[in-house]
Amino acid sequence: MAEFKLIDLIRARATQARDDVVLGIGDDAALLQPPPGMQLVVAMDTLNDGVHFPPGTDPAHVGWKALAVNLSDLAAMAAEPAWCTLSLSLPDGDPAWVAGFLDGFLALASLYDVALVGGDTTRGPLSISVTVHGFVDPGRALRRDGARVGDGVWVSGTLGGAAAALGQWRAGETIAPALRERLERPRPRIALGRALAGVANACIDISDGVLADLGHVCVASGVAVRLEVDALPGREALRPHLGDDAARMLQASGGDDYELCFTAPGDADATVRAAADAAETGVEVTRVGTVVAGQGVQALDRDGRSWLPARKGHEHFVP
């Protein structure tokens, strides 16, 4: 299918209506009207074939994940999603693939009232870039630089499943269905992020591994973290597929979880759990460490011994 026919296909499917979209797909640019007094939150991520998803992945799952990983960044900032743009690089203009991709992408968009307002299509290796826009009240955004000594460190959901699925794919094994779900259909924690505004002091989404991502919080906040790696949730689901040591490694540094990692005052455990319950996300939050004076992340096992993984997290330009 020719490029402009593909654009027509996308425009015909992108029917999520919002009053703040003055002009959407079809012109040189979109016209958007942010609500008065709100701050605009913008994030962008790219997914590449063979890096973020195995070749041959169902296009609906690719579409879902392409939007989900971006919405996860808004969740980490306690933002309410509003709009997105989509850039598709495709090896050919396959309308069936694009239609399948839109099935997943627009299904997730409708869950969070996200309007697709523009983008681009081009010929090239399969690659998807999405930019999302959301709103947050001034002074209410969660940031990486707010962690304080004495804070508890928390994570949402479970960790390690997506990395385990990627490991099975790379090993030529059949991916376990439960692990595949974690890889292909991550759930952005939008409601939880919104509920944590005013409760958490700092927040980040876990994309590269909790060790690496907590390291960013430490640098931004000028603190250190003692992380209890055996408290990371989800080990039971990994044990049928991995040994305990491999499961610990993937939970701490595997990445692709798209859960939230946040800090909150050390005496606020009940408040944190109440906020999570009120968000009605159906996701548990687990305290996994403490913010202390110093620099960097110190990982400790269940016996309090220092634990050092081969690497702290995923890095695109490190083999």
Sequence and secondary structure as in RCSB ss.txt:
>XXXX:A:sequence
MAEFKLIDLIRARATQARDDVVLGIGDDAALLQPPPGMQLVVAMDTLNDGVHFPPGTDPAHVGWKALAVNLSDLA
AMAAEPAWCTLSLSLPDGDPAWVAGFLDGFLALASLYDVALVGGDTTRGPLSISVTVHGFVDPGRALRRDGARVG
DGVWVSGTLGGAAAALGQWRAGETIAPALRERLERPRPRIALGRALAGVANACIDISDGVLADLGHVCVASGVAV
RLEVDALPGREALRPHLGDDAARMLQASGGDDYELCFTAPGDADATVRAAADAAETGVEVTRVGTVVAGQGVQAL
DRDGRSWLPARKGHEHFVP
>XXXX:A:secstr
  HHHHHHHHHHH     TTEEE TTSSS EE   TT EEEEEEEEEEBTTTB TT  HHHHHHHHHHHHHHHHH
HTT EEEEEEEEEEESS  HHHHHHHHHHHHHHHHHTT EEEEEEEEESSSEEEEEEEEEE TT    GGG  TT
 EEEEES  SHHHHHHHHHHTT    HHHHHHHH     HHHHHHHTTT SEEEEESS HHHHHHHHHHHHT EE
EEEGGGSTTHHHHTTTS HHHHHHHHHHT    EEEEEE TT HHHHHHHHHHTT    EEEEEEEESSSEEEEE
 TTS B   S SS  TT  
